Amino acid sequence: MENPSPNIIVTGAARGIGKAIADALIDRGASVVALSSKDGDLGDTDVPARLWAEALEKLGGRVDALINNAGVFEANPLDSGDHDWLAGWDRTMQVNLTASAQLCRLAVLHWQKSGATGRIVNIASRAANRGDSPAHWHYAASKGGMVAMTKTIARAYAAQGIYAFAICPGFTMTGMAEDYLASRGGDKLLADIPLGRVASPEEVAELARFCALEAPPSMTGAVLDINGASYVR
């Protein structure tokens, strides 16, 4: 970006990948609004627009990049009751995909109105490409939707200087991954990662920082894997 002090919004920034991303951007001189669940529940459809407006005000009316990292990873067993299964599906879709779409839409409209360039970085998942466990149909579907949305944004608005990137981590050592590894048998899952370990939040953050600040415009639409070769395309 040409601006020496880019203004960036990061969601899901209380811990793990999101916090690492915010820290990496701040270290590079960016002004960051780091949003977390204490600022509002993205499961509420009214919250994304409010958070955008509040962040925009904090950043003096200019946003240069949006990083959608917030997400939930909640089991939704197939044999749950119909109402419970659908409620689990709907919540994951709202938090992981729809709220991100709402924020992407507001960002694109902001840049179109101002005539400025801008960047979107969506933190998806390896699950978007290879699926997930039987209890996580909804999670894989939400992340697959995020990848498709990112590609659509990139194709639709590249000529306007609006760029979009998706990052697909595999297991990353965050609270969600630790719980999942424990529940599924960590040693067996680690054996599926040729690198022999899960990624660190800092590794994913470095890739997100690059996309938000440095990636060449011709990379728009890229879907970047960071999973220790556990899924290769």
PyMOL commands that set and color helices and strands:
alter all, ss='L'
color gray80, all
select helices_A, chain A and resi 16-27+37-39+47-58+82-114+127-130+137-160+175-184+186-190+201-213+217-219
alter helices_A, ss='H'
color red, helices_A
select strands_A, chain A and resi 7-10+31-34+65-68+118-123+162-169+223-226
alter strands_A, ss='S'
color yellow, strands_A
deselect
rebuild
show_as cartoon
